[in-house]
Amino acid sequence: MAEWVRQGRIAYRVDVVDGIENAPQALARLFEGRNIGKQLVSMSPGDG
């Protein structure tokens, strides 16, 4: 499947929420089915 992704035959989607302070909301989105694709929390070096 990795080859298909490289060829553009398969696309994946990522739902990114910014900031560790938003992690609880991201988790809620995951369990409520409101995310699209993978649910990620982006953290910049100054977070936390």
C-alpha distance matrix in Angstrom:
0.0 3.8 5.3 5.0 6.4 8.7 9.8 10.6 9.2 8.0 10.5 11.4 15.1 17.3 20.9 23.0 26.6 28.8 31.2 31.6 34.4 32.0 29.9 31.8 31.2 27.5 27.5 29.6 27.3 24.5 26.7 28.2 24.9 25.8 22.8 19.9 16.5 16.8 20.5 21.6 25.1 25.8 28.7 30.7 32.7 35.8 34.5 35.5
3.8 0.0 3.8 5.4 5.1 6.3 8.6 9.8 10.0 8.8 10.4 11.2 14.6 16.4 20.1 21.7 25.3 27.1 29.4 30.0 33.0 30.8 28.8 31.2 30.7 26.9 27.3 29.7 27.4 24.7 27.3 29.0 25.8 26.3 23.0 20.1 16.6 16.5 20.0 20.4 23.6 23.8 26.5 28.2 30.0 33.3 32.3 33.5
5.3 3.8 0.0 3.8 5.4 5.0 6.1 8.6 8.6 9.1 11.4 13.2 16.8 18.9 22.7 24.4 28.1 29.8 32.3 33.1 36.1 33.9 32.1 34.5 33.8 30.0 30.6 32.9 30.4 27.9 30.6 31.9 28.6 29.0 25.7 22.6 19.3 19.6 23.1 23.5 26.7 26.7 29.4 30.8 32.6 35.9 35.2 36.6
5.0 5.4 3.8 0.0 3.8 5.4 5.0 6.1 5.1 5.7 8.6 11.0 14.7 17.5 21.2 23.3 27.1 29.2 31.9 32.9 35.6 33.1 31.5 33.6 32.6 28.9 29.6 31.5 28.7 26.4 29.0 29.9 26.5 26.8 23.7 20.3 17.4 18.3 22.0 22.9 26.3 26.5 29.5 31.1 33.3 36.4 35.4 36.9
6.4 5.1 5.4 3.8 0.0 3.8 5.4 5.0 5.9 4.9 6.1 8.1 11.7 14.1 17.9 19.8 23.5 25.5 28.3 29.4 32.1 29.7 28.2 30.5 29.5 25.8 26.7 28.7 25.9 23.8 26.7 27.7 24.3 24.2 21.0 17.7 14.7 15.4 18.9 19.5 22.8 22.8 25.9 27.4 29.7 32.8 31.8 33.4
8.7 6.3 5.0 5.4 3.8 0.0 3.8 5.4 7.7 8.2 9.1 11.2 14.3 16.4 20.1 21.5 25.3 26.7 29.5 30.8 33.7 31.5 30.2 32.8 31.8 28.1 29.3 31.6 28.8 26.8 29.9 30.9 27.6 27.3 23.9 20.6 17.8 18.2 21.4 21.5 24.5 23.9 26.7 27.7 29.7 33.0 32.5 34.3
9.8 8.6 6.1 5.0 5.4 3.8 0.0 3.8 5.5 7.7 9.5 12.6 15.8 18.4 22.1 23.9 27.6 29.3 32.3 33.7 36.5 34.0 32.9 35.4 34.1 30.5 31.7 33.6 30.6 28.8 31.7 32.4 28.9 28.6 25.4 21.9 19.4 20.4 23.8 24.2 27.3 26.9 29.8 30.8 33.0 36.2 35.6 37.6
10.6 9.8 8.6 6.1 5.0 5.4 3.8 0.0 3.8 5.4 6.4 9.8 12.8 15.7 19.2 21.2 25.0 26.9 30.1 31.7 34.2 31.5 30.6 32.9 31.4 27.8 29.3 30.9 27.7 26.1 29.1 29.5 25.9 25.4 22.4 18.8 16.6 18.1 21.4 22.1 25.2 24.9 28.1 29.3 31.8 34.8 34.0 36.0
9.2 10.0 8.6 5.1 5.9 7.7 5.5 3.8 0.0 3.8 6.7 10.3 13.5 16.9 20.3 22.8 26.6 28.9 32.0 33.4 35.8 32.9 31.7 33.7 32.1 28.6 29.7 31.1 27.9 26.1 28.7 29.0 25.4 25.3 22.5 18.9 16.6 18.5 22.1 23.3 26.7 26.9 30.3 31.8 34.4 37.3 36.2 38.0
8.0 8.8 9.1 5.7 4.9 8.2 7.7 5.4 3.8 0.0 3.8 6.8 10.3 13.6 17.1 19.7 23.4 25.9 29.0 30.1 32.5 29.6 28.2 30.1 28.6 25.1 26.0 27.4 24.3 22.4 25.0 25.4 21.8 21.9 19.0 15.5 13.0 14.8 18.4 19.9 23.4 24.0 27.4 29.2 31.9 34.7 33.3 34.9
10.5 10.4 11.4 8.6 6.1 9.1 9.5 6.4 6.7 3.8 0.0 3.8 6.8 10.2 13.6 16.2 19.9 22.4 25.5 26.9 29.1 26.2 25.1 27.2 25.5 22.0 23.3 24.7 21.5 19.9 22.8 23.1 19.6 19.1 16.1 12.5 10.3 12.2 15.6 16.9 20.3 20.7 24.2 26.0 28.9 31.5 30.1 31.8
11.4 11.2 13.2 11.0 8.1 11.2 12.6 9.8 10.3 6.8 3.8 0.0 3.8 6.9 10.3 13.0 16.7 19.3 22.3 23.5 25.7 22.8 21.5 23.5 22.0 18.4 19.6 21.2 18.1 16.3 19.4 19.9 16.6 16.2 12.9 9.5 6.9 8.4 11.8 13.3 16.8 17.6 21.1 23.3 26.2 28.7 27.0 28.5
15.1 14.6 16.8 14.7 11.7 14.3 15.8 12.8 13.5 10.3 6.8 3.8 0.0 3.8 6.8 9.8 13.3 16.1 19.3 20.7 22.6 19.5 18.6 20.5 18.7 15.3 16.9 18.3 15.0 13.8 17.1 17.4 14.2 13.2 9.8 6.5 4.7 6.6 9.3 10.8 14.1 15.0 18.8 21.0 24.2 26.3 24.5 26.1
17.3 16.4 18.9 17.5 14.1 16.4 18.4 15.7 16.9 13.6 10.2 6.9 3.8 0.0 3.8 6.2 9.8 12.6 15.6 16.9 19.0 16.0 15.1 17.3 15.7 12.2 14.1 15.8 12.9 11.9 15.5 16.1 13.5 12.2 8.5 6.3 4.9 4.7 6.3 7.2 10.4 11.3 15.1 17.5 20.7 22.7 20.8 22.3
20.9 20.1 22.7 21.2 17.9 20.1 22.1 19.2 20.3 17.1 13.6 10.3 6.8 3.8 0.0 3.8 6.8 10.1 13.2 14.6 16.1 12.8 12.3 14.3 12.3 9.0 11.5 12.9 9.8 9.7 13.4 13.7 11.6 9.5 6.0 5.4 6.1 5.8 4.9 6.1 8.6 10.1 13.8 16.5 20.0 21.4 19.1 20.5
23.0 21.7 24.4 23.3 19.8 21.5 23.9 21.2 22.8 19.7 16.2 13.0 9.8 6.2 3.8 0.0 3.8 6.5 9.6 11.4 13.2 10.4 10.3 13.0 11.4 8.4 11.4 13.3 11.0 11.3 15.1 15.6 14.3 12.1 8.9 9.2 9.6 8.1 6.1 4.8 5.7 6.5 10.2 12.7 16.3 17.6 15.4 17.1
26.6 25.3 28.1 27.1 23.5 25.3 27.6 25.0 26.6 23.4 19.9 16.7 13.3 9.8 6.8 3.8 0.0 3.8 6.7 8.6 9.7 6.8 7.5 10.2 8.6 6.5 10.0 11.7 10.1 11.3 14.7 15.1 14.7 12.2 10.0 11.5 12.5 10.9 7.8 6.3 4.9 6.0 8.9 11.6 15.2 15.7 13.1 14.7
28.8 27.1 29.8 29.2 25.5 26.7 29.3 26.9 28.9 25.9 22.4 19.3 16.1 12.6 10.1 6.5 3.8 0.0 3.8 7.0 8.3 6.7 8.3 11.6 10.6 9.3 12.7 14.5 13.5 14.8 18.1 18.6 18.4 15.9 13.8 15.1 15.9 14.0 11.1 8.5 5.8 4.8 6.4 8.4 12.1 12.2 9.9 12.2
31.2 29.4 32.3 31.9 28.3 29.5 32.3 30.1 32.0 29.0 25.5 22.3 19.3 15.6 13.2 9.6 6.7 3.8 0.0 3.8 5.3 5.5 7.1 10.4 10.6 10.1 12.8 14.9 14.8 16.1 18.9 19.8 20.2 18.1 16.2 18.0 18.6 16.2 13.0 10.2 6.5 5.8 5.1 7.2 10.2 9.7 6.7 8.5
31.6 30.0 33.1 32.9 29.4 30.8 33.7 31.7 33.4 30.1 26.9 23.5 20.7 16.9 14.6 11.4 8.6 7.0 3.8 0.0 3.8 5.3 5.2 8.4 9.9 9.6 11.3 13.8 14.6 15.4 17.7 19.2 20.1 18.6 16.8 19.0 19.3 16.5 13.1 10.4 6.7 7.3 6.0 8.9 10.9 10.3 6.6 6.5
34.4 33.0 36.1 35.6 32.1 33.7 36.5 34.2 35.8 32.5 29.1 25.7 22.6 19.0 16.1 13.2 9.7 8.3 5.3 3.8 0.0 3.8 5.6 7.3 8.6 9.7 11.5 13.0 14.2 15.8 17.7 18.7 20.1 18.4 17.3 20.0 20.9 18.6 14.9 12.9 9.4 10.3 9.4 11.6 13.6 12.1 8.5 8.2
32.0 30.8 33.9 33.1 29.7 31.5 34.0 31.5 32.9 29.6 26.2 22.8 19.5 16.0 12.8 10.4 6.8 6.7 5.5 5.3 3.8 0.0 3.8 5.6 5.4 6.3 8.8 10.1 10.7 12.6 14.7 15.4 16.6 14.6 13.7 16.4 17.7 15.6 11.9 10.5 7.6 9.4 9.9 12.7 15.4 14.6 11.1 11.3
29.9 28.8 32.1 31.5 28.2 30.2 32.9 30.6 31.7 28.2 25.1 21.5 18.6 15.1 12.3 10.3 7.5 8.3 7.1 5.2 5.6 3.8 0.0 3.8 5.4 4.9 6.2 8.6 9.7 10.6 12.6 14.2 15.3 14.2 12.8 15.6 16.2 13.7 10.0 8.7 6.2 9.0 9.8 13.2 15.6 15.4 11.8 11.3
31.8 31.2 34.5 33.6 30.5 32.8 35.4 32.9 33.7 30.1 27.2 23.5 20.5 17.3 14.3 13.0 10.2 11.6 10.4 8.4 7.3 5.6 3.8 0.0 3.8 5.4 5.1 6.2 8.7 9.9 10.9 12.2 14.3 13.5 13.2 16.5 17.5 15.4 11.7 11.5 9.7 12.8 13.6 16.9 19.2 18.6 14.8 13.8
31.2 30.7 33.8 32.6 29.5 31.8 34.1 31.4 32.1 28.6 25.5 22.0 18.7 15.7 12.3 11.4 8.6 10.6 10.6 9.9 8.6 5.4 5.4 3.8 0.0 3.8 5.4 5.0 6.1 8.6 10.0 10.3 12.1 10.6 10.6 14.1 15.8 14.4 10.8 11.1 9.9 12.8 14.3 17.5 20.4 19.8 16.2 16.0
27.5 26.9 30.0 28.9 25.8 28.1 30.5 27.8 28.6 25.1 22.0 18.4 15.3 12.2 9.0 8.4 6.5 9.3 10.1 9.6 9.7 6.3 4.9 5.4 3.8 0.0 3.8 5.4 5.0 6.3 8.9 9.8 10.6 9.2 8.1 11.2 12.4 10.7 7.0 7.5 7.1 10.5 12.7 16.2 19.1 19.3 15.9 16.0
27.5 27.3 30.6 29.6 26.7 29.3 31.7 29.3 29.7 26.0 23.3 19.6 16.9 14.1 11.5 11.4 10.0 12.7 12.8 11.3 11.5 8.8 6.2 5.1 5.4 3.8 0.0 3.8 5.4 5.1 6.5 8.6 10.0 10.0 9.3 12.6 13.3 11.3 8.0 9.2 9.3 13.0 14.9 18.5 21.1 21.4 17.8 17.1
29.6 29.7 32.9 31.5 28.7 31.6 33.6 30.9 31.1 27.4 24.7 21.2 18.3 15.8 12.9 13.3 11.7 14.5 14.9 13.8 13.0 10.1 8.6 6.2 5.0 5.4 3.8 0.0 3.8 5.3 5.3 6.0 8.5 8.4 9.2 12.9 14.5 13.4 10.4 12.1 12.3 15.8 17.8 21.3 24.0 24.0 20.3 19.7
27.3 27.4 30.4 28.7 25.9 28.8 30.6 27.7 27.9 24.3 21.5 18.1 15.0 12.9 9.8 11.0 10.1 13.5 14.8 14.6 14.2 10.7 9.7 8.7 6.1 5.0 5.4 3.8 0.0 3.8 5.6 5.1 6.0 4.9 5.6 9.3 11.4 11.0 8.3 10.7 11.6 14.9 17.5 20.9 24.0 24.3 20.9 21.0
24.5 24.7 27.9 26.4 23.8 26.8 28.8 26.1 26.1 22.4 19.9 16.3 13.8 11.9 9.7 11.3 11.3 14.8 16.1 15.4 15.8 12.6 10.6 9.9 8.6 6.3 5.1 5.3 3.8 0.0 3.8 5.5 5.3 6.3 5.6 8.7 9.6 8.8 6.7 9.7 11.5 15.0 17.8 21.4 24.3 25.0 21.7 21.5
26.7 27.3 30.6 29.0 26.7 29.9 31.7 29.1 28.7 25.0 22.8 19.4 17.1 15.5 13.4 15.1 14.7 18.1 18.9 17.7 17.7 14.7 12.6 10.9 10.0 8.9 6.5 5.3 5.6 3.8 0.0 3.8 5.5 7.8 8.6 11.7 12.6 12.1 10.3 13.3 14.7 18.4 20.9 24.5 27.3 27.7 24.2 23.6
28.2 29.0 31.9 29.9 27.7 30.9 32.4 29.5 29.0 25.4 23.1 19.9 17.4 16.1 13.7 15.6 15.1 18.6 19.8 19.2 18.7 15.4 14.2 12.2 10.3 9.8 8.6 6.0 5.1 5.5 3.8 0.0 3.8 5.5 8.0 11.2 13.1 13.6 11.8 14.9 16.3 19.8 22.4 25.9 28.9 29.2 25.7 25.4
24.9 25.8 28.6 26.5 24.3 27.6 28.9 25.9 25.4 21.8 19.6 16.6 14.2 13.5 11.6 14.3 14.7 18.4 20.2 20.1 20.1 16.6 15.3 14.3 12.1 10.6 10.0 8.5 6.0 5.3 5.5 3.8 0.0 3.8 5.6 8.1 10.0 11.1 10.3 13.9 16.0 19.2 22.3 25.7 28.9 29.5 26.3 26.4
25.8 26.3 29.0 26.8 24.2 27.3 28.6 25.4 25.3 21.9 19.1 16.2 13.2 12.2 9.5 12.1 12.2 15.9 18.1 18.6 18.4 14.6 14.2 13.5 10.6 9.2 10.0 8.4 4.9 6.3 7.8 5.5 3.8 0.0 3.8 6.7 9.7 11.1 9.7 12.8 14.6 17.5 20.6 23.7 27.1 27.6 24.5 25.1
22.8 23.0 25.7 23.7 21.0 23.9 25.4 22.4 22.5 19.0 16.1 12.9 9.8 8.5 6.0 8.9 10.0 13.8 16.2 16.8 17.3 13.7 12.8 13.2 10.6 8.1 9.3 9.2 5.6 5.6 8.6 8.0 5.6 3.8 0.0 3.8 6.4 7.4 6.3 9.5 11.8 14.5 17.9 21.1 24.4 25.4 22.5 23.2
19.9 20.1 22.6 20.3 17.7 20.6 21.9 18.8 18.9 15.5 12.5 9.5 6.5 6.3 5.4 9.2 11.5 15.1 18.0 19.0 20.0 16.4 15.6 16.5 14.1 11.2 12.6 12.9 9.3 8.7 11.7 11.2 8.1 6.7 3.8 0.0 3.8 6.5 7.2 10.3 13.2 15.3 19.0 21.8 25.3 26.6 24.1 25.2
16.5 16.6 19.3 17.4 14.7 17.8 19.4 16.6 16.6 13.0 10.3 6.9 4.7 4.9 6.1 9.6 12.5 15.9 18.6 19.3 20.9 17.7 16.2 17.5 15.8 12.4 13.3 14.5 11.4 9.6 12.6 13.1 10.0 9.7 6.4 3.8 0.0 3.8 6.4 9.4 12.9 15.0 18.6 21.5 24.7 26.5 24.1 25.1
16.8 16.5 19.6 18.3 15.4 18.2 20.4 18.1 18.5 14.8 12.2 8.4 6.6 4.7 5.8 8.1 10.9 14.0 16.2 16.5 18.6 15.6 13.7 15.4 14.4 10.7 11.3 13.4 11.0 8.8 12.1 13.6 11.1 11.1 7.4 6.5 3.8 0.0 3.8 6.3 10.0 12.3 15.7 18.8 21.7 23.6 21.2 22.0
20.5 20.0 23.1 22.0 18.9 21.4 23.8 21.4 22.1 18.4 15.6 11.8 9.3 6.3 4.9 6.1 7.8 11.1 13.0 13.1 14.9 11.9 10.0 11.7 10.8 7.0 8.0 10.4 8.3 6.7 10.3 11.8 10.3 9.7 6.3 7.2 6.4 3.8 0.0 3.8 7.0 9.9 13.3 16.6 19.6 21.1 18.3 18.9
21.6 20.4 23.5 22.9 19.5 21.5 24.2 22.1 23.3 19.9 16.9 13.3 10.8 7.2 6.1 4.8 6.3 8.5 10.2 10.4 12.9 10.5 8.7 11.5 11.1 7.5 9.2 12.1 10.7 9.7 13.3 14.9 13.9 12.8 9.5 10.3 9.4 6.3 3.8 0.0 3.8 6.3 9.6 12.9 15.9 17.5 14.9 15.8
25.1 23.6 26.7 26.3 22.8 24.5 27.3 25.2 26.7 23.4 20.3 16.8 14.1 10.4 8.6 5.7 4.9 5.8 6.5 6.7 9.4 7.6 6.2 9.7 9.9 7.1 9.3 12.3 11.6 11.5 14.7 16.3 16.0 14.6 11.8 13.2 12.9 10.0 7.0 3.8 0.0 3.8 6.4 10.0 12.9 14.1 11.3 12.2
25.8 23.8 26.7 26.5 22.8 23.9 26.9 24.9 26.9 24.0 20.7 17.6 15.0 11.3 10.1 6.5 6.0 4.8 5.8 7.3 10.3 9.4 9.0 12.8 12.8 10.5 13.0 15.8 14.9 15.0 18.4 19.8 19.2 17.5 14.5 15.3 15.0 12.3 9.9 6.3 3.8 0.0 3.8 6.7 10.0 11.5 9.5 11.4
28.7 26.5 29.4 29.5 25.9 26.7 29.8 28.1 30.3 27.4 24.2 21.1 18.8 15.1 13.8 10.2 8.9 6.4 5.1 6.0 9.4 9.9 9.8 13.6 14.3 12.7 14.9 17.8 17.5 17.8 20.9 22.4 22.3 20.6 17.9 19.0 18.6 15.7 13.3 9.6 6.4 3.8 0.0 3.8 6.6 7.9 5.9 8.1
30.7 28.2 30.8 31.1 27.4 27.7 30.8 29.3 31.8 29.2 26.0 23.3 21.0 17.5 16.5 12.7 11.6 8.4 7.2 8.9 11.6 12.7 13.2 16.9 17.5 16.2 18.5 21.3 20.9 21.4 24.5 25.9 25.7 23.7 21.1 21.8 21.5 18.8 16.6 12.9 10.0 6.7 3.8 0.0 3.8 5.5 5.6 8.8
32.7 30.0 32.6 33.3 29.7 29.7 33.0 31.8 34.4 31.9 28.9 26.2 24.2 20.7 20.0 16.3 15.2 12.1 10.2 10.9 13.6 15.4 15.6 19.2 20.4 19.1 21.1 24.0 24.0 24.3 27.3 28.9 28.9 27.1 24.4 25.3 24.7 21.7 19.6 15.9 12.9 10.0 6.6 3.8 0.0 3.8 5.7 8.3
35.8 33.3 35.9 36.4 32.8 33.0 36.2 34.8 37.3 34.7 31.5 28.7 26.3 22.7 21.4 17.6 15.7 12.2 9.7 10.3 12.1 14.6 15.4 18.6 19.8 19.3 21.4 24.0 24.3 25.0 27.7 29.2 29.5 27.6 25.4 26.6 26.5 23.6 21.1 17.5 14.1 11.5 7.9 5.5 3.8 0.0 3.8 6.7
34.5 32.3 35.2 35.4 31.8 32.5 35.6 34.0 36.2 33.3 30.1 27.0 24.5 20.8 19.1 15.4 13.1 9.9 6.7 6.6 8.5 11.1 11.8 14.8 16.2 15.9 17.8 20.3 20.9 21.7 24.2 25.7 26.3 24.5 22.5 24.1 24.1 21.2 18.3 14.9 11.3 9.5 5.9 5.6 5.7 3.8 0.0 3.8
35.5 33.5 36.6 36.9 33.4 34.3 37.6 36.0 38.0 34.9 31.8 28.5 26.1 22.3 20.5 17.1 14.7 12.2 8.5 6.5 8.2 11.3 11.3 13.8 16.0 16.0 17.1 19.7 21.0 21.5 23.6 25.4 26.4 25.1 23.2 25.2 25.1 22.0 18.9 15.8 12.2 11.4 8.1 8.8 8.3 6.7 3.8 0.0
